[in-house]
């Protein structure tokens, strides 16, 4: 695929060198433009009028010669200075604003600068509503602006297809009136070839996009499933974690409860031990008191028994004395003692 057919003056005059065949000015068109400009009236600068003697001369700007101006513009366009050429074409237009030939020349200047939209407008003006050779060449040239834009946007098949269709419409319109228009015929064939290429590329892009879309959908579905699985696993992990935390909490509570019960048991045991100790002390004290009381009672009992015994002894002694009083005194014969001395 060729590069965008930017205006190159040598190519303008050779209709078979570029792919798009951008020779907007064919030899035929050159002759046509020259003849049309001559038909404008062959305006020439008027001869300098002499002023009457004794009157002051006033310098007035020389009137513009459209033919010479366009001719100079064409020379600048050939040399590659399209901007200055456009300036000259615009001057010529100021003198002859309805001249279709000047509009055609302006289209050439805009085309050379890559301003295809302005060139297209100028070519449409040059074509007008006429049905002559200039109109055919202008319509063909308008088609080349679309063709050039298609080449410039070859990386965008959809946009390129739209431009190519617009270009082929104009080429085919020219061929319908002038089947022998070689430039339009060649350009139409090249545009059709490029259209098929762009169509195929667009279909490939659409297929790739469709495949990518399907892949994206599949990837998205896989991603969704993966997300669901991860979410499920995360929920399970959270539930397991909660369960572990709950079990740990229950275990801690159970341990705390067991510890509390153990402490309570220990406290109870201590209380019981203390109670036992206290009870033992009380028992000991009670036993001691009882022992002391028993001792005292025993002592009292002993003392009482002794007293009773003594009393009995006294009473017995009294009775014995009484009995002794009642018995008569017995006289015991005294026997003489034998003295040994």
Order of alpha helices (4+ residues) and beta strands (2+ residues): alpha-alpha-alpha-alpha-alpha-alpha-alpha-alpha-alpha
